[in-house]
């Protein structure tokens, strides 16, 4: 495990407890972080240098939870050293970097997996099953809200920090990439770093998607809504019990008058969603793919697709900024 800041210890804890996996190393360039985290993993060796891990021939895989600007660079080193690689989202800060990492994984024949955590949430998996099973009908549009009065980040805006989660889920639900990506945002707290962003995506099938991303908001929301031709559904991660709700709502063609539609408002129900910890499911999935060599759900190609959309949205964000119009 490399990176023992906010998220790394959570990954380390899960890998350490998984059957079939052994946490062999914990590493961070900060000696203070290493000393703080190492006691929680007494069987693991500790280091402040990635070189120690890369030189360990007994090590099969490395997980990266380092600052975003270092993701691609460190993932390349891990893969070129012949080790499987789990890297936190996003895979890279540019399409060019992401393509290099994917190519390295292909050349080394090693597993590359990106930590798009929400794809492993049982509630989102259940939503995906509803979409793929046709229960909602033809999906017309999807919208997401990821809001909070959150931590201000000096090295990434709300699009890259929060949007990576929602883009990965929307692409997974859609099963296709958008042909049009638009974004507008504002920088209220730090000049040049957007803390609120609105995004709009259009897909070849006719599907549309909208994202509201902000760490400058009085509400804490983590919600996806999918509107289909038959039914509608909402995944709300802030709900304790009703993570997923299906609404039998829509418009039906009136039998009494050709061409007219009447609103339908039927039953609302919440399917049972397993209470499995998404992070544990994600870590277990990585270990399974290392063992069988199959492509992970959020593998390198999926990570590249997310970066491709984020980069297109960032370009639109740049072009629509107030500074660009002065």
Secondary structure, DSSP 8 states (H G I E B T S, - for coil): -B--STTHHHHHHHHHHSTT----EEE-S-HHHHHHHHTT-TTSEEES-HHHHHT-TT--EEEE---GGGHHHHHHHHHHTT-EEEEESSS-SSHHHHHHHHHHHHHHT--EEEE-GGGG-HHHHHHHHHHHTTTT-SEEEEEEEEEEE----SS--HHHHHHHHHHHHHHHHHSS-EEEEEEEEE-SSBTTB-SEEEEEEEETTS-EEEEEEESEEEEEEEEEEEEESS-EEEEETT-SS-SEEEEEEEEEE-SSSTT-EEEEEEEEE--------HHHHHHHHHHHHHHH----TTBHHHHHHHHHHHHHHHHHHHHTSHHHH-
